[in-house]
Amino acid sequence: MKLMSQFRTNMLANKISTKLFSITQIGGEFTRAYLKMYNKEMLKVEELIEIIASEAMINGVREHFI
């Protein structure tokens, strides 16, 4: 039982689609670099909801141009 508890705490938590909203383009970062990083994180989402992923990606870029 203790072993299972230890194992669970060391596992990476699966991301959910809404967590993608926390990924934003850093000031001065090229859009291509942002999209590469975003795609890497998007692939970690177990059950991707495409409409949320699209909105999160657009939101992450546009925040810096408003």
N, C-alpha and C positions, 0 to 999 in steps of 0.2 A: 504494500500500500504506500509506504513512504517513497519507494522507488518510482512509482507511477506519479506521485505528486511532484517529485523532483523533475521527472521527465516532462510533464505538462508545463511547468514554469519555464523550461528552457526552449520550448517549441516557439517558433515564430507564429504570431497570430495572423490568421488570414484577414486580408483587407476586404472591406466592403466598398461598394461603388461610391458612396457618399464621402469616403475618406479622400477620394481624388480631389475634392474641393480644396484640400489643404496644400496642394501642389501648385505653386505659382511661379511665374517667371521672375527671376531676380533682376533687379535694376542693372542694366548694362549687359545682361545675358542675351545672346543671340537666340532668336526664336527656334532655330534648328536645334540648339542645345537643350532648350526647354522641352521641345517635343520629344527628343530622345529620352530625356529623364522621365517625362510623363509616361511615355510608352512602356518604359521599364517598370514603373510602378503599377501601371494599368494591368500588366501581365500577371501581377501578384494577386489581383482580385479574383476570388474563386468563382463567384456567380455575378459576372459583370452585367449591369443594366446599361445598355448602349446609350440610351437617351441621357442618362445621368452622366455617363463618362464623357459624352460630347459636350454637354453644358459645362462640366467641370474644366475641360480642356480650354474651351473658349473663355470662360471666366478667368482662368489663370493667366491668359495672355492679355486680355482686355483691361484688367485691373491697372496695368501700368501705362495705358495709353489714354485713360479718361482724364 
